[in-house]
Amino acid sequence: MDSLRTIENWPVTTAAAAVVTADGTVAGTRGPADHRFALASVTKPLAAYAALIAVEEGAVELDEPAGPEGSTVRHLLAHTSGLAFDEHRTMAAAGTRRIYSNTGFEVLGDHIAKATGIPFPEYLRQAVLVPLGMAATDLPGSPAKDGVSTLADLVRFAAELQAPRLLDPRTVAEATSVAFPGLPGVLPGYGNQKPNDWGLGFEIRDGKSPHWTGASSSPRTFGHFGQAGTFLWVDPDAGAACVALADRAFGPWAIEAWPPFADAVLAELRGN
């Protein structure tokens, strides 16, 4: 795909990108497939997938208590537990605000580890990484932000999100639909959004502006970006997903580069 060549103009040392269609076909790649990148918050969708497998296995339930008083597993996944961004401090009653929280995902990881008797990084490995053949991916720390992976591995995950084998497709559909609709909140890097819609571990594009996806991205687009200069989005209306990894921290360069990149990818998929 010619649109992927755009990454060669990004002000980064190393970048890699790929597009995967809904049937699992890799439509194009650019950059090193096996270079290991820090994922930052692109770790969260992987952690969420493991959490949803724990739900389907019966180890935990979405609506069981977890985190602050009144909070559940569902609240932690949807950033509505009330926990602060990066500290164990409750800032709001559960379900009343969308407060993006690394702490919430760390609490979630601890909750699943306790329920399963397996450290969360190992649970993620057994539940998601091994079955998908993601041998170059691991989680050496926080389930919110410490994942390390490659383009080749995330292509496998992007294919799974579009044609689930590890989860019931209805579970994935729920996780990628808005949970607790209408809640305001801050989208990191992009300011206040009303509403700041989110699923269960996946951000939902909806009508957010500004946003890190493209102007032509459908409202149903879901995914995540990371402060390490990484992103993964799935646009169900386009029937495709895109992964991009870079070794420069998110900042103005990414705000400028990512949306036109997404629009170019989508235009090429449409044959424009």
N, C-alpha and C positions, 0 to 999 in steps of 0.2 A: 504494500500500500504506500503510494507516494506521500500521503499525508503524514505518515510516521517519520519521514525524513526531517520534519520540523524540529525534532528533538536535537538534531545536530547543531541547531542555532541557539539552543538554550545556553545560558551562561553558567554551565556546570562542567565539572571535569569528566564525569561518567554518567550516562543516562541510557535507559533501555525502555522500550515500549512495545506493546503487542495489542492486537485486536482479536477477540475470540467471538465467533458467532454462536447463536443459540443452539446449534446442533453440535457444538464442540470443535468446529473447524477453526484452525488458526488462520485468520485472514491475512495476517502480516505481522512481522516483527522487525525491530530495529535495535541495534545495540547488543551488548553481551548478554546472552541468555542465562549464564551461570554465575555472573558477578553477584556477590552477596551484599545486599543493601540493608541498612537499618530501616525498619518500616515506620517507626514512631506509631501514630494512632491507626495506621492501617492494620496494626495488630488487633484492634478491637473487633472487626468483623470475624476474624479467625477465632478469637476467644468467644464471641457470641455464638458462633456455629457449634463450638464444643459445648457451650451451655445448653443450647437447644437439643443437642444429642443427649445430654444428661437428663433433660426433661422427657424426651421420648423413651429413654431407657428406664424412667421411673425413679431415678436417683433424687431428683428435685421436682418441684412443681412451679409453674410460672407464678402462681398466686400465693405461694407460701411466704411467710415472713422472712425477710433478709435485709440487713442494713438497719437504718434508723427506725424508730418507732413508726409504725404505719406503712413502712416500705416493704416491698416484695421483690422477688427475683425479676418480675416484669418491670417494676420501677427502676431497678438498677440497670437493666439492659436498655431502657428507654431514656436514661438520664433524667428521671423524674423522682429520684429518691429523696431529693433535698440536700444531698451531700455536696460540699464545696468542691471546687475543681481539683485541688491537690492537697487537701488536708481533711482530717477526720472531724469536720465541723458541719453541723446541720444548719442550713441557711433558709429552708422553707419546709412546709409540711409536704409530705409525699403526695405527688400527683398534682401539685399546684403550679409548678414552674419547671421549665426545661433548663436545668443547670448542668452544663456539660462537665462530667466528673471522671477524672482518672481514678480518684479514690473509689468511686462507685464500682468500677470494673475490678479494682483490687479486692474490694469487699466481696464481690461476686465470685472471684476466683477462690478466695478463702472459703466461701460458703460451699462451693462445689467440691473443693478438696476435702472438707469435713464430711460432707454427705457421702462421698465415694470412697474415702480413705486413700485417695491417690493425689499426690501433689498436682496442682493444676497444670503446670507445664507438661508433666507426663500424661495427664488425662488428655490434653490437647493433642499430644503426639499420637496416643493410641486411638483416639476417637476420630481425628481429622487428618493429621499429616501422613500417617502410615497408610491408611486406606486410599488416599488420593495420590500416593507416590511422591509426596513433597519432602524428599529426603534431605534437601538442602536448607530446610526451614527449621528453626527452633526458637524457643522462648526462654532466654536465660534470666528473665526477671519478671517485671510487671506485665500482667495480661492487658494492661491499658496501652502500653507503649514500647515494650522492649523486644518485640519480635524482630527476627532477621530472616530474610528470604531472598529469592532470586526471581527473575522474570519467568523462567520456565516453570517454577513451582506455582507462582500466582496465576499463571495461565490455567493451570489445572484447577485452582480454586474458582477462577472466573467461569470456567466451564461447569463446575459443580453448581454454582449459584443459578445458572440458567437451566440446567437439567439435573435436578438433585438426585443423587443416589444414596447419600448417607442419611438424608432426612426425608420425611414425607413432604411432597411438594406443597401441601397445604400449610405445613409449618413454615416453610420458606416464604410462602405468600403472605402469611401473617407477619413474619419478621420484617418483611420489606414493604409493609403497609403502615400507615400512620398509627402509632400508639399514643393514647391520650391526646386527641386532636385539639388544636386551638391554643396550645400553650405557647406563650412568648418565651424568648430566651436569646442568648448570644451565640451565634455561630462563630467559633474561633477564627480570627483573621478577617471576618466579614461583618462584625457588628450585630446590633439588635435585629432580630427577625420576628415578625408578628404575622402568622405563627412561625415557630421554629420547629417544623415537623420532623419527626424521627420515628423510625421503627424500633425493632428490638436488636440493637447493635449496629443498625444501618441508618445513615442519614438519608432522608427523602428530599429530593429536590423541590417538588411542588412549585410554588411561584416565587421562591426566594430570589431576592435581588439586593445586593450583588451575590454572585455565587461562583464556585470554582469550576462548575461544568459549563457547557456552552449555552449560548442564547437559543440554539435549536434543540437542546436536550429536552426530552419530554418530561412533563411533571412527574411521571412515574419513575424517573431515573433514581437509582439508589446506589449507595456505596460509602466511601470514606476517603478522606485525605489525611496525610500525616505531616507533622512539622519537620520531618526529615527530607521533605521534597518528593513525596510519594503520593500516588492515588490509585484507586480502583473504582470504576463506575460501571454499572450495568444499566443500559437503556432498553427496557422490555419492548418499547414501541419500535426501536431500531433493530431489535433482535440481535444485539451484540453487546459485548463488554470491552472495556479498555483498561489496561494496566500501564502505568508509567512510574518508573523509579529513577531517582536521581540522588546525587551525593552532595547536594547543597540544601541547606535549611530553607524551608518555606519562607517566603517574603515577597516584596514587590515584584521580583522577577516572575514568580509563579502566578501571582494575581494577574499579571499581564499576559503570560504565555499560555496558561492552561485553557481558558475558555475558547480562544480561536483555534487551538489545537483540537479540542473536542468538536468544534463546528466543522473543521476540515475533515476529521475522521468520519463524522456523520454524513457530510456531503458526499464523500467518496463511497460510503456504503450505499447511499441512495442512487449512486451513479451520476451525480451532478457534476 
